[in-house]
Every structure is written in structure tokens, then in C-alpha cells.
Amino acid sequence: MQNIVIFGDSKYAERIYEYIKCEHVLNVVAFTNERNFISRENVQGIPVVPFEELRERIDTDFEILVACGYSKMNHLREKLCDFCRAHGYKLGRFISRTAQIYTDPEKIGENVMVYPNAFIGPNVTLEQGAIVSASCSISHDSVIGKFSFFSTGVVVGGSTDFDPYCFVGLHSTVKNSIRIAEESFIGAGANVLHSTEPYGVYVGNPARKIPNKRSTDIENI
């Protein structure tokens, strides 16, 4: 079983640990954060080791899973992944045992997380850092751009392309064969029938763009 260190000591990082613990898909040997950002000494009894001390404190091979949720159109997660690589660490990924994966494993990038009961259809690409939450369904031949975040219950039609850094809200639906532009923000329950514009915020059924509103105005969910 692959040893993993979870980067982060937030509630989001703890939730990912709980999935891993229940499913026995990875062996979590520690949590980590930069020394100045550590908020607690342990998470459910697992020590939080300062990032600066990982190599001297962890005496086994491990990969790092960067576990932060949606923030600032996901650029924070990308920044932390780059930070880990720059220090010579390999990034892992979490794929739930209950997820139905029909695509080639080589199409699933580093630090991807696929939560329980998600469906990933044939020839789907999940680029690095993508998060697919529980009970999502992503149909065949779709491309999910790097560091995009899909909330619970999202349904995506086939041959749909998502550019990087998109956020897709709870139980929203995206029509097949359209393009979701870079840093699009799709609100909860939206029904997206047409391609979007970069940095747009889309809500409703059918989904419509909110005028004079940019996705970068929405910092955290």
C-alpha cells in the first residue's frame, strides 16, 4: 500500500483522511504544513510534521497529497503542488474504491482526487489537481482541466471540455459537446446548455451569465 503524507491540517484535509482510512486505499503516515501555518499537533492521532522536517522525520518512502479545497479559483492548490515538486517530492492521488473508473489510468493526473460513487466514463481525461466529488458523473471523451473542482452530484455530458481552474457547484448539469472556459464558475443547481466565457459566473436553469461579475470575485466556498 502506498505511503502518503497529506499536505494540510484543515477540516478538508481531515475529511480526505477519513475517506482514505475507511477505504484502506493509502497508508497515511503524517500530515504536513509549513511550520508557520500549522494549526494543530495531530489530526485524529496522526502527527502534523513541519514540511521543513519531513525528510528527517519520515523514515520511509512516501508521496504527498495536497489536500486543500476550493479557494481563489483553485490557484492555491496549484501553488502548493508546485511547491512540493520544487522540493523534490512526488505527488500522489486518491481514487475511491467505490468510484467507477472506465478511463485509462494514464489519463488521470497527479494529485487528482475522485470521491466515492463517482463515475468516470471511457476516454475521460482528468488533468492534474482535478477534484471530482462524491456521486459525480462525467461521461465519455470529456476533458477536465487542471485544478478544476466538481462539487457533489455534478453531471457532465460526453465530449465536454473544461479548461483549467473551473468550479462546478452542487448538483449542476453540463450539456454534452460544449466548452467550459477557463476559470468559469458554475453555481449550484445550474443547467449549462451552452459554452461559457472565461471568468464568467453562471447560475440558473437554463444557466445564464451574471453581468459584471467575475469568478475571481468569489474567493472561497
C-alpha positions as CSV (number, residue, x, y, z in Angstrom):
1,M,0.0,0.0,0.0
2,Q,1.3,3.4,-1.0
3,N,2.5,5.6,1.9
4,I,1.1,9.1,1.8
5,V,1.6,12.4,3.6
6,I,-1.4,14.7,3.5
7,F,-0.4,18.4,2.9
8,G,-2.7,20.4,5.1
9,D,-4.2,20.2,8.6
10,S,-7.6,21.8,7.9
11,K,-11.1,20.2,8.2
12,Y,-10.9,19.5,4.4
13,A,-7.6,17.6,4.9
14,E,-9.2,15.6,7.7
15,R,-12.2,14.7,5.6
16,I,-9.9,13.3,2.9
17,Y,-8.1,11.3,5.6
18,E,-11.4,9.8,6.8
19,Y,-12.2,8.6,3.3
20,I,-8.7,7.0,3.0
21,K,-9.0,5.5,6.4
22,C,-12.4,3.9,5.7
23,E,-11.4,2.5,2.3
24,H,-7.8,1.4,3.1
25,V,-6.5,2.6,-0.3
26,L,-3.5,4.5,1.1
27,N,-1.4,4.5,4.2
28,V,-1.3,7.9,5.8
29,V,1.9,8.3,7.7
30,A,1.6,12.0,8.6
31,F,0.0,15.4,7.8
32,T,2.2,18.3,7.0
33,N,2.2,22.1,6.6
34,E,4.8,24.8,6.6
35,R,5.9,25.4,10.2
36,N,4.3,28.9,10.4
37,F,0.9,27.6,9.2
38,I,0.5,24.5,11.4
39,S,-2.8,24.9,13.4
40,R,-2.7,21.7,15.5
41,E,-0.2,19.0,16.5
42,N,-2.1,16.0,15.2
43,V,-5.2,15.0,13.2
44,Q,-7.1,12.0,14.6
45,G,-3.8,10.9,16.3
46,I,-1.7,11.2,13.1
47,P,1.1,13.7,13.7
48,V,1.3,17.0,11.8
49,V,5.0,17.3,10.8
50,P,6.5,20.6,9.7
51,F,7.1,20.5,5.9
52,E,10.7,21.6,6.6
53,E,11.3,18.4,8.7
54,L,9.6,15.8,6.5
55,R,12.8,14.1,5.2
56,E,14.4,13.8,8.7
57,R,11.2,12.8,10.5
58,I,9.6,10.3,8.0
59,D,11.9,7.3,7.5
60,T,10.0,5.6,4.7
61,D,9.2,6.4,1.0
62,F,6.1,8.5,0.6
63,E,4.1,10.6,-1.8
64,I,2.3,13.9,-0.9
65,L,-1.4,14.5,-1.4
66,V,-2.1,18.3,-1.4
67,A,-5.5,18.5,0.4
68,C,-7.0,21.9,0.2
69,G,-10.4,22.6,-1.1
70,Y,-11.8,25.3,-3.4
71,S,-10.0,28.6,-2.9
72,K,-9.3,31.5,-5.2
73,M,-10.3,29.5,-8.3
74,N,-8.1,26.7,-7.2
75,H,-4.8,28.5,-7.8
76,L,-3.8,27.9,-4.2
77,R,-3.9,24.2,-4.7
78,E,-1.7,24.5,-7.8
79,K,0.8,26.7,-5.9
80,L,1.1,24.1,-3.2
81,C,1.6,21.3,-5.7
82,D,4.4,23.3,-7.4
83,F,5.9,24.0,-4.0
84,C,6.1,20.3,-3.2
85,R,7.6,19.4,-6.6
86,A,10.2,22.1,-6.2
87,H,11.3,20.4,-3.1
88,G,11.7,17.1,-4.9
89,Y,8.6,15.3,-3.7
90,K,6.3,13.2,-5.8
91,L,2.6,13.9,-5.7
92,G,0.1,11.1,-5.2
93,R,-3.6,10.8,-5.9
94,F,-6.8,9.5,-4.2
95,I,-9.2,7.3,-6.1
96,S,-12.1,5.9,-4.1
97,R,-12.6,2.2,-4.3
98,T,-16.3,2.8,-4.9
99,A,-15.7,5.1,-7.9
100,Q,-16.4,3.6,-11.3
101,I,-13.4,4.3,-13.4
102,Y,-13.6,3.4,-17.1
103,T,-10.8,5.6,-18.5
104,D,-7.2,4.7,-19.0
105,P,-5.2,5.3,-15.7
106,E,-2.7,7.3,-17.7
107,K,-5.4,9.9,-18.3
108,I,-5.6,10.6,-14.6
109,G,-3.0,13.2,-13.5
110,E,-1.1,13.9,-10.3
111,N,-2.9,15.0,-7.2
112,V,-6.3,14.1,-8.7
113,M,-9.0,13.1,-6.1
114,V,-12.0,11.1,-7.1
115,Y,-14.5,10.7,-4.3
116,P,-17.0,7.8,-3.5
117,N,-19.5,6.7,-6.1
118,A,-18.2,9.0,-8.8
119,F,-18.5,7.7,-12.4
120,I,-15.6,8.5,-14.8
121,G,-16.5,7.3,-18.3
122,P,-14.4,5.9,-21.1
123,N,-11.6,8.1,-22.5
124,V,-12.2,10.9,-19.9
125,T,-9.1,12.9,-19.1
126,L,-8.6,14.2,-15.5
127,E,-5.7,16.7,-15.6
128,Q,-3.5,17.3,-12.6
129,G,-5.1,18.5,-9.5
130,A,-8.7,18.0,-10.5
131,I,-11.2,17.1,-7.7
132,V,-14.3,15.1,-8.5
133,S,-16.6,14.9,-5.5
134,A,-19.0,12.2,-4.5
135,S,-21.6,10.9,-6.9
136,C,-20.5,13.0,-9.9
137,S,-20.9,11.6,-13.4
138,I,-18.5,12.5,-16.1
139,S,-19.4,11.0,-19.5
140,H,-17.2,9.7,-22.2
141,D,-14.5,11.6,-24.0
142,S,-14.7,14.7,-21.7
143,V,-11.6,16.6,-20.6
144,I,-11.4,18.1,-17.1
145,G,-8.8,20.8,-17.0
146,K,-6.2,21.1,-14.3
147,F,-7.2,22.2,-10.8
148,S,-10.9,22.2,-11.6
149,F,-13.3,21.4,-8.7
150,F,-16.5,19.5,-9.1
151,S,-18.9,19.6,-6.1
152,T,-21.1,16.7,-5.2
153,G,-23.6,15.3,-7.7
154,V,-22.4,17.1,-10.9
155,V,-23.5,15.5,-14.2
156,V,-21.4,16.2,-17.3
157,G,-22.4,15.1,-20.8
158,G,-20.0,13.4,-23.2
159,S,-17.3,15.2,-25.2
160,T,-17.4,18.2,-22.9
161,D,-14.2,20.2,-22.5
162,F,-13.4,22.1,-19.3
163,D,-10.5,24.5,-19.3
164,P,-8.3,24.8,-16.2
165,Y,-9.4,26.3,-12.9
166,C,-13.2,25.8,-13.2
167,F,-15.6,25.4,-10.3
168,V,-18.8,23.5,-10.8
169,G,-21.4,23.7,-8.0
170,L,-23.6,21.1,-6.3
171,H,-25.9,19.1,-8.5
172,S,-25.3,21.2,-11.6
173,T,-25.6,19.7,-15.1
174,V,-23.4,20.5,-18.1
175,K,-24.6,19.6,-21.6
176,N,-22.6,17.4,-23.9
177,S,-20.2,18.7,-26.6
178,I,-19.7,22.2,-25.2
179,R,-16.7,24.1,-23.8
180,I,-16.5,25.5,-20.3
181,A,-13.9,28.2,-20.5
182,E,-11.0,28.9,-18.1
183,E,-12.0,29.9,-14.6
184,S,-15.7,29.6,-15.2
185,F,-17.8,29.5,-12.0
186,I,-21.0,27.3,-12.3
187,G,-23.4,27.9,-9.4
188,A,-25.3,25.1,-7.5
189,G,-28.1,23.5,-9.5
190,A,-27.2,25.3,-12.7
191,N,-28.2,23.7,-16.1
192,V,-25.4,24.7,-18.5
193,L,-26.6,24.4,-22.2
194,H,-24.0,26.5,-24.0
195,S,-20.3,27.1,-23.9
196,T,-19.2,29.7,-21.4
197,E,-16.8,32.7,-21.4
198,P,-13.6,32.9,-19.4
199,Y,-14.0,34.1,-15.8
200,G,-17.8,34.1,-16.1
201,V,-20.3,33.3,-13.3
202,Y,-23.3,31.2,-14.4
203,V,-26.4,30.4,-12.4
204,G,-30.0,29.1,-13.0
205,N,-31.9,26.8,-15.3
206,P,-31.0,27.4,-18.1
207,A,-27.8,28.8,-16.8
208,R,-27.1,32.4,-17.6
209,K,-24.1,34.6,-17.1
210,I,-24.3,37.2,-14.3
211,P,-23.4,40.6,-15.9
212,N,-20.4,42.4,-14.5
213,K,-19.4,39.5,-12.2
214,R,-16.1,37.7,-12.5
215,S,-15.3,34.3,-11.0
216,T,-12.2,35.8,-9.4
217,D,-14.5,38.0,-7.2
218,I,-15.6,34.7,-5.4
219,E,-12.7,33.8,-3.2
220,N,-13.9,30.8,-1.1
221,I,-16.8,28.3,-0.9
